[in-house]
C-alpha cells in the first residue's frame, strides 16, 4: 500500500515531466497509461513501418516471469536518480532494492 502511494505521488508525476518522458518510451507495464494492448499496438506499428522498406521483419520476443525480480537494480537506481523526486523517497526506493536476489533461467 505504501509503495503504491509513493509511486502514484512521486514516481508517476516525475515521469510526466517533458524532459523525462523518454526514460519510459519503451515501458508499458506498471504505468498509469500502459497496457499489454498498447505494447502490442506499438510492435505492430513498428513492424508495419519496417515492412514498407524491408522484405521481411524478424521479431524476437522474451517472456519474463516476476519481471521486477530480474531488473538490474543498479540500472533502475540510475534511472530513478534522474527523476525529480525527493531524496528521502529515492533512498526509500533504493533501500527496498538492497539485498534482493534474482536468478535468470534459460
LINDACOR-V665888 format. One record per backbone hydrogen bond with DSSP energy under -1.0 kcal/mol. NH is the residue of the N-H (numbers start at 1). CO is the residue of the C=O. Records with the same first field share a line. If there is no record, write none. Layout:
NH=CO ; CO
//
This chain:
5=1
6=2
7=3
8=4
9=5
10=6
11=6
12=7
14=10
15=11
20=17
23=20
24=21
25=22
27=24
39=35
40=36
41=37
42=38
43=39
44=40
45=41
46=42
47=43
48=44
49=45
50=46
51=47
54=50
69=66
70=67
71=68
76=72
77=73
78=74
79=75
80=76
81=77
83=80
85=83
90=86
91=87
92=88
93=89
94=90
95=91
96=92
97=94
98=94
100=97
//
